[in-house]
Amino acid sequence: MQQFLSNGYYKELEQAAIDVLRRLSQFIDINTVFIAKNDREQVEIMHSFNRDYIVIEEGLETNFVDSY
């Protein structure tokens, strides 16, 4: 895994995730699309794309029960 991180693979993966979210937002015509990690206790927004206005930001963490 370390070799992937050192040769830019991780940055390419990050950029691909952002591009997929942007395209999905356009395809289904919505403002906000995000990828979240959920462990049934906490929810963490890993990547987000907000087209016109910010609804959800990357890095946001909240209690699972309080998430929607």
N, CA, C and O atoms as a Maestro MAE file, in Angstrom:
{
 s_m_m2io_version
 :::
 2.0.0
}

f_m_ct {
 s_m_title
 :::
 protein
 m_atom[272] {
  # First column is atom index #
  i_m_mmod_type
  r_m_x_coord
  r_m_y_coord
  r_m_z_coord
  i_m_residue_number
  s_m_chain_name
  s_m_pdb_residue_name
  s_m_pdb_atom_name
  i_m_atomic_number
  :::
  1 25 0.821 -1.198 0.000 1 A "MET " " N  " 7
  2 3 0.000 0.000 0.000 1 A "MET " " CA " 6
  3 2 0.865 1.262 0.000 1 A "MET " " C  " 6
  4 15 0.533 2.249 -0.655 1 A "MET " " O  " 8
  5 25 1.966 1.223 0.731 2 A "GLN " " N  " 7
  6 3 2.842 2.395 0.809 2 A "GLN " " CA " 6
  7 2 3.339 2.812 -0.572 2 A "GLN " " C  " 6
  8 15 3.459 4.005 -0.850 2 A "GLN " " O  " 8
  9 25 3.630 1.837 -1.446 3 A "GLN " " N  " 7
  10 3 4.110 2.193 -2.782 3 A "GLN " " CA " 6
  11 2 3.031 2.932 -3.566 3 A "GLN " " C  " 6
  12 15 3.356 3.819 -4.357 3 A "GLN " " O  " 8
  13 25 1.764 2.596 -3.371 4 A "PHE " " N  " 7
  14 3 0.692 3.310 -4.056 4 A "PHE " " CA " 6
  15 2 0.599 4.750 -3.573 4 A "PHE " " C  " 6
  16 15 0.374 5.664 -4.366 4 A "PHE " " O  " 8
  17 25 0.774 4.949 -2.274 5 A "LEU " " N  " 7
  18 3 0.710 6.295 -1.725 5 A "LEU " " CA " 6
  19 2 1.889 7.137 -2.182 5 A "LEU " " C  " 6
  20 15 1.728 8.329 -2.447 5 A "LEU " " O  " 8
  21 25 3.067 6.541 -2.279 6 A "SER " " N  " 7
  22 3 4.261 7.299 -2.631 6 A "SER " " CA " 6
  23 2 4.328 7.646 -4.117 6 A "SER " " C  " 6
  24 15 4.994 8.612 -4.491 6 A "SER " " O  " 8
  25 25 3.657 6.884 -4.963 7 A "ASN " " N  " 7
  26 3 3.755 7.185 -6.392 7 A "ASN " " CA " 6
  27 2 2.572 7.987 -6.941 7 A "ASN " " C  " 6
  28 15 2.404 8.077 -8.157 7 A "ASN " " O  " 8
  29 25 1.757 8.566 -6.068 8 A "GLY " " N  " 7
  30 3 0.669 9.419 -6.534 8 A "GLY " " CA " 6
  31 2 -0.640 8.700 -6.753 8 A "GLY " " C  " 6
  32 15 -1.636 9.329 -7.109 8 A "GLY " " O  " 8
  33 25 -0.662 7.397 -6.550 9 A "TYR " " N  " 7
  34 3 -1.879 6.624 -6.770 9 A "TYR " " CA " 6
  35 2 -3.034 7.154 -5.926 9 A "TYR " " C  " 6
  36 15 -4.158 7.279 -6.411 9 A "TYR " " O  " 8
  37 25 -2.752 7.464 -4.667 10 A "TYR " " N  " 7
  38 3 -3.794 7.947 -3.764 10 A "TYR " " CA " 6
  39 2 -4.388 9.256 -4.259 10 A "TYR " " C  " 6
  40 15 -5.606 9.429 -4.232 10 A "TYR " " O  " 8
  41 25 -3.554 10.170 -4.706 11 A "LYS " " N  " 7
  42 3 -4.057 11.449 -5.221 11 A "LYS " " CA " 6
  43 2 -4.906 11.230 -6.466 11 A "LYS " " C  " 6
  44 15 -5.910 11.918 -6.653 11 A "LYS " " O  " 8
  45 25 -4.527 10.297 -7.309 12 A "GLU " " N  " 7
  46 3 -5.326 9.983 -8.493 12 A "GLU " " CA " 6
  47 2 -6.673 9.400 -8.093 12 A "GLU " " C  " 6
  48 15 -7.690 9.715 -8.710 12 A "GLU " " O  " 8
  49 25 -6.691 8.562 -7.077 13 A "LEU " " N  " 7
  50 3 -7.931 7.980 -6.588 13 A "LEU " " CA " 6
  51 2 -8.836 9.061 -5.995 13 A "LEU " " C  " 6
  52 15 -10.045 9.057 -6.224 13 A "LEU " " O  " 8
  53 25 -8.256 9.974 -5.243 14 A "GLU " " N  " 7
  54 3 -9.008 11.095 -4.678 14 A "GLU " " CA " 6
  55 2 -9.639 11.922 -5.801 14 A "GLU " " C  " 6
  56 15 -10.819 12.267 -5.735 14 A "GLU " " O  " 8
  57 25 -8.857 12.234 -6.818 15 A "GLN " " N  " 7
  58 3 -9.363 13.035 -7.938 15 A "GLN " " CA " 6
  59 2 -10.456 12.292 -8.688 15 A "GLN " " C  " 6
  60 15 -11.434 12.901 -9.122 15 A "GLN " " O  " 8
  61 25 -10.301 10.984 -8.843 16 A "ALA " " N  " 7
  62 3 -11.326 10.181 -9.520 16 A "ALA " " CA " 6
  63 2 -12.631 10.209 -8.731 16 A "ALA " " C  " 6
  64 15 -13.705 10.311 -9.324 16 A "ALA " " O  " 8
  65 25 -12.557 10.121 -7.410 17 A "ALA " " N  " 7
  66 3 -13.768 10.165 -6.578 17 A "ALA " " CA " 6
  67 2 -14.476 11.503 -6.747 17 A "ALA " " C  " 6
  68 15 -15.700 11.543 -6.880 17 A "ALA " " O  " 8
  69 25 -13.732 12.579 -6.743 18 A "ILE " " N  " 7
  70 3 -14.323 13.909 -6.927 18 A "ILE " " CA " 6
  71 2 -14.972 14.020 -8.299 18 A "ILE " " C  " 6
  72 15 -16.069 14.565 -8.423 18 A "ILE " " O  " 8
  73 25 -14.312 13.512 -9.322 19 A "ASP " " N  " 7
  74 3 -14.856 13.561 -10.677 19 A "ASP " " CA " 6
  75 2 -16.142 12.740 -10.795 19 A "ASP " " C  " 6
  76 15 -17.099 13.172 -11.438 19 A "ASP " " O  " 8
  77 25 -16.165 11.567 -10.180 20 A "VAL " " N  " 7
  78 3 -17.374 10.731 -10.207 20 A "VAL " " CA " 6
  79 2 -18.528 11.464 -9.527 20 A "VAL " " C  " 6
  80 15 -19.647 11.461 -10.041 20 A "VAL " " O  " 8
  81 25 -18.272 12.086 -8.390 21 A "LEU " " N  " 7
  82 3 -19.332 12.821 -7.697 21 A "LEU " " CA " 6
  83 2 -19.846 13.988 -8.536 21 A "LEU " " C  " 6
  84 15 -21.052 14.220 -8.606 21 A "LEU " " O  " 8
  85 25 -18.941 14.715 -9.166 22 A "ARG " " N  " 7
  86 3 -19.340 15.847 -10.013 22 A "ARG " " CA " 6
  87 2 -20.223 15.369 -11.168 22 A "ARG " " C  " 6
  88 15 -21.261 15.965 -11.455 22 A "ARG " " O  " 8
  89 25 -19.802 14.301 -11.819 23 A "ARG " " N  " 7
  90 3 -20.574 13.775 -12.946 23 A "ARG " " CA " 6
  91 2 -21.928 13.232 -12.507 23 A "ARG " " C  " 6
  92 15 -22.929 13.418 -13.199 23 A "ARG " " O  " 8
  93 25 -21.962 12.562 -11.358 24 A "LEU " " N  " 7
  94 3 -23.221 12.045 -10.838 24 A "LEU " " CA " 6
  95 2 -24.173 13.186 -10.522 24 A "LEU " " C  " 6
  96 15 -25.369 13.095 -10.800 24 A "LEU " " O  " 8
  97 25 -23.651 14.257 -9.944 25 A "SER " " N  " 7
  98 3 -24.466 15.432 -9.644 25 A "SER " " CA " 6
  99 2 -25.097 16.001 -10.910 25 A "SER " " C  " 6
  100 15 -26.269 16.381 -10.906 25 A "SER " " O  " 8
  101 25 -24.332 16.061 -11.983 26 A "GLN " " N  " 7
  102 3 -24.857 16.560 -13.262 26 A "GLN " " CA " 6
  103 2 -25.877 15.592 -13.853 26 A "GLN " " C  " 6
  104 15 -26.920 16.011 -14.354 26 A "GLN " " O  " 8
  105 25 -25.575 14.305 -13.793 27 A "PHE " " N  " 7
  106 3 -26.429 13.289 -14.416 27 A "PHE " " CA " 6
  107 2 -27.819 13.241 -13.784 27 A "PHE " " C  " 6
  108 15 -28.823 13.152 -14.492 27 A "PHE " " O  " 8
  109 25 -27.876 13.301 -12.459 28 A "ILE " " N  " 7
  110 3 -29.195 13.230 -11.807 28 A "ILE " " CA " 6
  111 2 -29.692 14.606 -11.378 28 A "ILE " " C  " 6
  112 15 -30.704 14.716 -10.686 28 A "ILE " " O  " 8
  113 25 -28.978 15.662 -11.792 29 A "ASP " " N  " 7
  114 3 -29.379 17.054 -11.598 29 A "ASP " " CA " 6
  115 2 -29.697 17.376 -10.140 29 A "ASP " " C  " 6
  116 15 -30.804 17.799 -9.806 29 A "ASP " " O  " 8
  117 25 -28.695 17.165 -9.276 30 A "ILE " " N  " 7
  118 3 -28.832 17.534 -7.872 30 A "ILE " " CA " 6
  119 2 -27.641 18.387 -7.461 30 A "ILE " " C  " 6
  120 15 -26.608 18.381 -8.131 30 A "ILE " " O  " 8
  121 25 -27.782 19.110 -6.377 31 A "ASN " " N  " 7
  122 3 -26.722 19.997 -5.912 31 A "ASN " " CA " 6
  123 2 -25.603 19.252 -5.192 31 A "ASN " " C  " 6
  124 15 -24.425 19.513 -5.437 31 A "ASN " " O  " 8
  125 25 -25.963 18.330 -4.310 32 A "THR " " N  " 7
  126 3 -24.972 17.735 -3.422 32 A "THR " " CA " 6
  127 2 -24.937 16.220 -3.520 32 A "THR " " C  " 6
  128 15 -25.970 15.552 -3.481 32 A "THR " " O  " 8
  129 25 -23.713 15.687 -3.651 33 A "VAL " " N  " 7
  130 3 -23.472 14.252 -3.670 33 A "VAL " " CA " 6
  131 2 -22.274 14.018 -2.748 33 A "VAL " " C  " 6
  132 15 -21.329 14.807 -2.739 33 A "VAL " " O  " 8
  133 25 -22.316 12.935 -1.975 34 A "PHE " " N  " 7
  134 3 -21.191 12.687 -1.079 34 A "PHE " " CA " 6
  135 2 -20.980 11.200 -0.849 34 A "PHE " " C  " 6
  136 15 -21.875 10.383 -1.065 34 A "PHE " " O  " 8
  137 25 -19.771 10.871 -0.403 35 A "ILE " " N  " 7
  138 3 -19.399 9.525 0.017 35 A "ILE " " CA " 6
  139 2 -19.101 9.610 1.503 35 A "ILE " " C  " 6
  140 15 -18.311 10.447 1.940 35 A "ILE " " O  " 8
  141 25 -19.739 8.737 2.280 36 A "ALA " " N  " 7
  142 3 -19.564 8.783 3.727 36 A "ALA " " CA " 6
  143 2 -19.142 7.424 4.265 36 A "ALA " " C  " 6
  144 15 -19.457 6.380 3.695 36 A "ALA " " O  " 8
  145 25 -18.425 7.468 5.371 37 A "LYS " " N  " 7
  146 3 -18.062 6.269 6.106 37 A "LYS " " CA " 6
  147 2 -18.994 6.194 7.313 37 A "LYS " " C  " 6
  148 15 -19.161 7.171 8.043 37 A "LYS " " O  " 8
  149 25 -19.599 5.022 7.514 38 A "ASN " " N  " 7
  150 3 -20.610 4.858 8.544 38 A "ASN " " CA " 6
  151 2 -20.294 3.593 9.338 38 A "ASN " " C  " 6
  152 15 -20.240 2.501 8.773 38 A "ASN " " O  " 8
  153 25 -20.085 3.740 10.646 39 A "ASP " " N  " 7
  154 3 -19.810 2.563 11.470 39 A "ASP " " CA " 6
  155 2 -20.939 2.300 12.477 39 A "ASP " " C  " 6
  156 15 -20.737 1.618 13.482 39 A "ASP " " O  " 8
  157 25 -22.103 2.836 12.200 40 A "ARG " " N  " 7
  158 3 -23.303 2.702 13.041 40 A "ARG " " CA " 6
  159 2 -23.202 3.489 14.345 40 A "ARG " " C  " 6
  160 15 -24.130 3.471 15.154 40 A "ARG " " O  " 8
  161 25 -22.088 4.173 14.551 41 A "GLU " " N  " 7
  162 3 -21.953 5.072 15.692 41 A "GLU " " CA " 6
  163 2 -21.664 6.490 15.221 41 A "GLU " " C  " 6
  164 15 -22.235 7.457 15.727 41 A "GLU " " O  " 8
  165 25 -20.765 6.599 14.239 42 A "GLN " " N  " 7
  166 3 -20.387 7.887 13.666 42 A "GLN " " CA " 6
  167 2 -20.543 7.833 12.151 42 A "GLN " " C  " 6
  168 15 -20.442 6.771 11.537 42 A "GLN " " O  " 8
  169 25 -20.789 8.987 11.570 43 A "VAL " " N  " 7
  170 3 -20.820 9.149 10.122 43 A "VAL " " CA " 6
  171 2 -19.786 10.219 9.789 43 A "VAL " " C  " 6
  172 15 -19.800 11.307 10.363 43 A "VAL " " O  " 8
  173 25 -18.882 9.898 8.850 44 A "GLU " " N  " 7
  174 3 -17.859 10.848 8.430 44 A "GLU " " CA " 6
  175 2 -17.948 11.038 6.920 44 A "GLU " " C  " 6
  176 15 -17.927 10.064 6.167 44 A "GLU " " O  " 8
  177 25 -18.047 12.279 6.482 45 A "ILE " " N  " 7
  178 3 -18.100 12.598 5.060 45 A "ILE " " CA " 6
  179 2 -16.675 12.537 4.511 45 A "ILE " " C  " 6
  180 15 -15.816 13.334 4.888 45 A "ILE " " O  " 8
  181 25 -16.442 11.583 3.620 46 A "MET " " N  " 7
  182 3 -15.112 11.376 3.056 46 A "MET " " CA " 6
  183 2 -14.859 12.293 1.852 46 A "MET " " C  " 6
  184 15 -13.787 12.887 1.734 46 A "MET " " O  " 8
  185 25 -15.835 12.402 0.976 47 A "HIS " " N  " 7
  186 3 -15.756 13.266 -0.209 47 A "HIS " " CA " 6
  187 2 -17.127 13.868 -0.429 47 A "HIS " " C  " 6
  188 15 -18.146 13.226 -0.174 47 A "HIS " " O  " 8
  189 25 -17.150 15.104 -0.905 48 A "SER " " N  " 7
  190 3 -18.431 15.713 -1.234 48 A "SER " " CA " 6
  191 2 -18.271 16.629 -2.436 48 A "SER " " C  " 6
  192 15 -17.193 17.159 -2.703 48 A "SER " " O  " 8
  193 25 -19.372 16.798 -3.149 49 A "PHE " " N  " 7
  194 3 -19.423 17.742 -4.258 49 A "PHE " " CA " 6
  195 2 -20.711 18.528 -4.105 49 A "PHE " " C  " 6
  196 15 -21.796 17.949 -4.071 49 A "PHE " " O  " 8
  197 25 -20.596 19.839 -4.012 50 A "ASN " " N  " 7
  198 3 -21.735 20.745 -3.923 50 A "ASN " " CA " 6
  199 2 -21.668 21.670 -5.132 50 A "ASN " " C  " 6
  200 15 -20.731 22.458 -5.259 50 A "ASN " " O  " 8
  201 25 -22.644 21.580 -6.010 51 A "ARG " " N  " 7
  202 3 -22.585 22.325 -7.268 51 A "ARG " " CA " 6
  203 2 -22.789 23.827 -7.074 51 A "ARG " " C  " 6
  204 15 -21.912 24.612 -7.433 51 A "ARG " " O  " 8
  205 25 -23.906 24.235 -6.523 52 A "ASP " " N  " 7
  206 3 -24.238 25.660 -6.440 52 A "ASP " " CA " 6
  207 2 -24.021 26.263 -5.059 52 A "ASP " " C  " 6
  208 15 -23.644 27.430 -4.952 52 A "ASP " " O  " 8
  209 25 -24.246 25.512 -4.028 53 A "TYR " " N  " 7
  210 3 -24.074 26.008 -2.668 53 A "TYR " " CA " 6
  211 2 -23.703 24.838 -1.762 53 A "TYR " " C  " 6
  212 15 -24.078 23.693 -2.013 53 A "TYR " " O  " 8
  213 25 -22.964 25.151 -0.710 54 A "ILE " " N  " 7
  214 3 -22.458 24.100 0.181 54 A "ILE " " CA " 6
  215 2 -23.556 23.636 1.130 54 A "ILE " " C  " 6
  216 15 -24.145 24.427 1.867 54 A "ILE " " O  " 8
  217 25 -23.812 22.339 1.091 55 A "VAL " " N  " 7
  218 3 -24.757 21.710 2.001 55 A "VAL " " CA " 6
  219 2 -23.997 20.805 2.961 55 A "VAL " " C  " 6
  220 15 -24.232 20.831 4.169 55 A "VAL " " O  " 8
  221 25 -23.089 20.009 2.421 56 A "ILE " " N  " 7
  222 3 -22.295 19.068 3.209 56 A "ILE " " CA " 6
  223 2 -20.841 19.232 2.807 56 A "ILE " " C  " 6
  224 15 -20.508 19.246 1.621 56 A "ILE " " O  " 8
  225 25 -19.967 19.359 3.821 57 A "GLU " " N  " 7
  226 3 -18.545 19.537 3.563 57 A "GLU " " CA " 6
  227 2 -17.761 18.277 3.908 57 A "GLU " " C  " 6
  228 15 -18.134 17.527 4.810 57 A "GLU " " O  " 8
  229 25 -16.681 18.058 3.186 58 A "GLU " " N  " 7
  230 3 -15.776 16.950 3.495 58 A "GLU " " CA " 6
  231 2 -15.257 17.104 4.915 58 A "GLU " " C  " 6
  232 15 -15.006 18.214 5.382 58 A "GLU " " O  " 8
  233 25 -15.103 15.985 5.588 59 A "GLY " " N  " 7
  234 3 -14.574 16.000 6.942 59 A "GLY " " CA " 6
  235 2 -15.635 16.121 8.019 59 A "GLY " " C  " 6
  236 15 -15.342 15.920 9.197 59 A "GLY " " O  " 8
  237 25 -16.864 16.447 7.637 60 A "LEU " " N  " 7
  238 3 -17.948 16.551 8.613 60 A "LEU " " CA " 6
  239 2 -18.131 15.211 9.314 60 A "LEU " " C  " 6
  240 15 -18.182 14.169 8.659 60 A "LEU " " O  " 8
  241 25 -18.228 15.231 10.620 61 A "GLU " " N  " 7
  242 3 -18.491 14.029 11.399 61 A "GLU " " CA " 6
  243 2 -19.691 14.294 12.292 61 A "GLU " " C  " 6
  244 15 -19.822 15.375 12.866 61 A "GLU " " O  " 8
  245 25 -20.565 13.305 12.405 62 A "THR " " N  " 7
  246 3 -21.736 13.442 13.254 62 A "THR " " CA " 6
  247 2 -22.103 12.091 13.835 62 A "THR " " C  " 6
  248 15 -21.673 11.049 13.342 62 A "THR " " O  " 8
  249 25 -22.883 12.122 14.861 63 A "ASN " " N  " 7
  250 3 -23.389 10.906 15.484 63 A "ASN " " CA " 6
  251 2 -24.330 10.212 14.504 63 A "ASN " " C  " 6
  252 15 -25.143 10.870 13.855 63 A "ASN " " O  " 8
  253 25 -24.227 8.897 14.391 64 A "PHE " " N  " 7
  254 3 -25.053 8.133 13.460 64 A "PHE " " CA " 6
  255 2 -26.540 8.389 13.692 64 A "PHE " " C  " 6
  256 15 -27.294 8.560 12.734 64 A "PHE " " O  " 8
  257 25 -26.961 8.416 14.931 65 A "VAL " " N  " 7
  258 3 -28.383 8.610 15.270 65 A "VAL " " CA " 6
  259 2 -28.877 9.973 14.795 65 A "VAL " " C  " 6
  260 15 -30.038 10.117 14.413 65 A "VAL " " O  " 8
  261 25 -27.991 10.980 14.818 66 A "ASP " " N  " 7
  262 3 -28.380 12.331 14.409 66 A "ASP " " CA " 6
  263 2 -28.297 12.554 12.907 66 A "ASP " " C  " 6
  264 15 -28.766 13.578 12.412 66 A "ASP " " O  " 8
  265 25 -27.706 11.614 12.172 67 A "SER " " N  " 7
  266 3 -27.556 11.794 10.721 67 A "SER " " CA " 6
  267 2 -28.868 11.478 10.015 67 A "SER " " C  " 6
  268 15 -29.729 10.775 10.544 67 A "SER " " O  " 8
  269 25 -28.996 12.010 8.819 68 A "TYR " " N  " 7
  270 3 -30.213 11.791 8.041 68 A "TYR " " CA " 6
  271 2 -29.841 11.120 6.755 68 A "TYR " " C  " 6
  272 15 -30.711 10.835 5.933 68 A "TYR " " O  " 8
  :::
 }
 m_bond[271] {
  # First column is bond index #
  i_m_from
  i_m_to
  i_m_order
  :::
  1 1 2 1
  2 2 3 1
  3 3 4 2
  4 3 5 1
  5 5 6 1
  6 6 7 1
  7 7 8 2
  8 7 9 1
  9 9 10 1
  10 10 11 1
  11 11 12 2
  12 11 13 1
  13 13 14 1
  14 14 15 1
  15 15 16 2
  16 15 17 1
  17 17 18 1
  18 18 19 1
  19 19 20 2
  20 19 21 1
  21 21 22 1
  22 22 23 1
  23 23 24 2
  24 23 25 1
  25 25 26 1
  26 26 27 1
  27 27 28 2
  28 27 29 1
  29 29 30 1
  30 30 31 1
  31 31 32 2
  32 31 33 1
  33 33 34 1
  34 34 35 1
  35 35 36 2
  36 35 37 1
  37 37 38 1
  38 38 39 1
  39 39 40 2
  40 39 41 1
  41 41 42 1
  42 42 43 1
  43 43 44 2
  44 43 45 1
  45 45 46 1
  46 46 47 1
  47 47 48 2
  48 47 49 1
  49 49 50 1
  50 50 51 1
  51 51 52 2
  52 51 53 1
  53 53 54 1
  54 54 55 1
  55 55 56 2
  56 55 57 1
  57 57 58 1
  58 58 59 1
  59 59 60 2
  60 59 61 1
  61 61 62 1
  62 62 63 1
  63 63 64 2
  64 63 65 1
  65 65 66 1
  66 66 67 1
  67 67 68 2
  68 67 69 1
  69 69 70 1
  70 70 71 1
  71 71 72 2
  72 71 73 1
  73 73 74 1
  74 74 75 1
  75 75 76 2
  76 75 77 1
  77 77 78 1
  78 78 79 1
  79 79 80 2
  80 79 81 1
  81 81 82 1
  82 82 83 1
  83 83 84 2
  84 83 85 1
  85 85 86 1
  86 86 87 1
  87 87 88 2
  88 87 89 1
  89 89 90 1
  90 90 91 1
  91 91 92 2
  92 91 93 1
  93 93 94 1
  94 94 95 1
  95 95 96 2
  96 95 97 1
  97 97 98 1
  98 98 99 1
  99 99 100 2
  100 99 101 1
  101 101 102 1
  102 102 103 1
  103 103 104 2
  104 103 105 1
  105 105 106 1
  106 106 107 1
  107 107 108 2
  108 107 109 1
  109 109 110 1
  110 110 111 1
  111 111 112 2
  112 111 113 1
  113 113 114 1
  114 114 115 1
  115 115 116 2
  116 115 117 1
  117 117 118 1
  118 118 119 1
  119 119 120 2
  120 119 121 1
  121 121 122 1
  122 122 123 1
  123 123 124 2
  124 123 125 1
  125 125 126 1
  126 126 127 1
  127 127 128 2
  128 127 129 1
  129 129 130 1
  130 130 131 1
  131 131 132 2
  132 131 133 1
  133 133 134 1
  134 134 135 1
  135 135 136 2
  136 135 137 1
  137 137 138 1
  138 138 139 1
  139 139 140 2
  140 139 141 1
  141 141 142 1
  142 142 143 1
  143 143 144 2
  144 143 145 1
  145 145 146 1
  146 146 147 1
  147 147 148 2
  148 147 149 1
  149 149 150 1
  150 150 151 1
  151 151 152 2
  152 151 153 1
  153 153 154 1
  154 154 155 1
  155 155 156 2
  156 155 157 1
  157 157 158 1
  158 158 159 1
  159 159 160 2
  160 159 161 1
  161 161 162 1
  162 162 163 1
  163 163 164 2
  164 163 165 1
  165 165 166 1
  166 166 167 1
  167 167 168 2
  168 167 169 1
  169 169 170 1
  170 170 171 1
  171 171 172 2
  172 171 173 1
  173 173 174 1
  174 174 175 1
  175 175 176 2
  176 175 177 1
  177 177 178 1
  178 178 179 1
  179 179 180 2
  180 179 181 1
  181 181 182 1
  182 182 183 1
  183 183 184 2
  184 183 185 1
  185 185 186 1
  186 186 187 1
  187 187 188 2
  188 187 189 1
  189 189 190 1
  190 190 191 1
  191 191 192 2
  192 191 193 1
  193 193 194 1
  194 194 195 1
  195 195 196 2
  196 195 197 1
  197 197 198 1
  198 198 199 1
  199 199 200 2
  200 199 201 1
  201 201 202 1
  202 202 203 1
  203 203 204 2
  204 203 205 1
  205 205 206 1
  206 206 207 1
  207 207 208 2
  208 207 209 1
  209 209 210 1
  210 210 211 1
  211 211 212 2
  212 211 213 1
  213 213 214 1
  214 214 215 1
  215 215 216 2
  216 215 217 1
  217 217 218 1
  218 218 219 1
  219 219 220 2
  220 219 221 1
  221 221 222 1
  222 222 223 1
  223 223 224 2
  224 223 225 1
  225 225 226 1
  226 226 227 1
  227 227 228 2
  228 227 229 1
  229 229 230 1
  230 230 231 1
  231 231 232 2
  232 231 233 1
  233 233 234 1
  234 234 235 1
  235 235 236 2
  236 235 237 1
  237 237 238 1
  238 238 239 1
  239 239 240 2
  240 239 241 1
  241 241 242 1
  242 242 243 1
  243 243 244 2
  244 243 245 1
  245 245 246 1
  246 246 247 1
  247 247 248 2
  248 247 249 1
  249 249 250 1
  250 250 251 1
  251 251 252 2
  252 251 253 1
  253 253 254 1
  254 254 255 1
  255 255 256 2
  256 255 257 1
  257 257 258 1
  258 258 259 1
  259 259 260 2
  260 259 261 1
  261 261 262 1
  262 262 263 1
  263 263 264 2
  264 263 265 1
  265 265 266 1
  266 266 267 1
  267 267 268 2
  268 267 269 1
  269 269 270 1
  270 270 271 1
  271 271 272 2
  :::
 }
}
